[in-house]
Amino acid sequence: MIAVYPPLVALVYLSQSVLQGVPTPASLFIIALCLTGLSTGLILPFLNRRLAGWLHR
């Protein structure tokens, strides 16, 4: 939940002005694509390092 919800809210908020004229399904696809890249490349590795002790119990 902490890896998806905060970045999702931020991406939706930040993309409103950029994707204003884009149809909703296309804008959601772009947001999902960005969220997937951020999650696998930045967010999840960071959380794995920070929560390693708790995750590997």
Wavefront OBJ file of the C-alpha trace (Angstrom):
o trace
v 0.000 0.000 0.000
v 2.779 2.464 0.849
v 4.519 1.638 -2.429
v 1.476 2.340 -4.611
v -1.021 4.765 -3.086
v 1.168 7.844 -2.381
v 2.908 7.775 -5.791
v -0.426 7.138 -7.505
v -2.015 10.176 -5.877
v 1.018 12.295 -6.775
v 1.030 11.099 -10.399
v -2.694 11.748 -10.832
v -2.376 15.201 -9.309
v 0.717 16.140 -11.337
v -0.608 14.751 -14.609
v -3.916 16.641 -14.566
v -2.513 19.671 -16.345
v -0.273 17.699 -18.709
v -2.872 15.129 -19.783
v -5.834 17.509 -19.842
v -7.049 16.777 -23.386
v -6.166 13.087 -23.392
v -9.063 10.597 -23.104
v -9.430 9.032 -19.657
v -8.426 5.458 -20.626
v -5.265 6.742 -22.311
v -4.333 8.987 -19.376
v -4.873 6.108 -16.929
v -2.654 3.900 -19.091
v 0.105 6.531 -19.043
v -0.199 6.926 -15.268
v -0.135 3.132 -14.769
v 2.930 2.864 -17.017
v 4.750 5.563 -15.038
v 3.725 4.027 -11.709
v 4.968 0.598 -12.801
v 8.345 2.003 -13.796
v 8.682 4.023 -10.610
v 7.657 1.083 -8.452
v 10.038 -1.451 -9.945
v 12.968 0.903 -10.420
v 12.880 3.196 -7.411
v 10.168 2.662 -4.828
v 10.306 -1.093 -4.187
v 14.119 -1.356 -4.036
v 14.139 1.559 -1.575
v 11.435 -0.026 0.581
v 13.179 -3.413 0.482
v 16.388 -1.834 1.802
v 14.600 0.187 4.489
v 12.371 -2.677 5.650
v 14.866 -5.542 5.180
v 15.036 -6.429 8.853
v 11.283 -6.674 9.176
v 10.774 -8.438 5.833
v 13.360 -11.147 6.475
v 12.188 -12.255 9.924
l 1 2 3 4 5 6 7 8 9 10 11 12 13 14 15 16 17 18 19 20 21 22 23 24 25 26 27 28 29 30 31 32 33 34 35 36 37 38 39 40 41 42 43 44 45 46 47 48 49 50 51 52 53 54 55 56 57
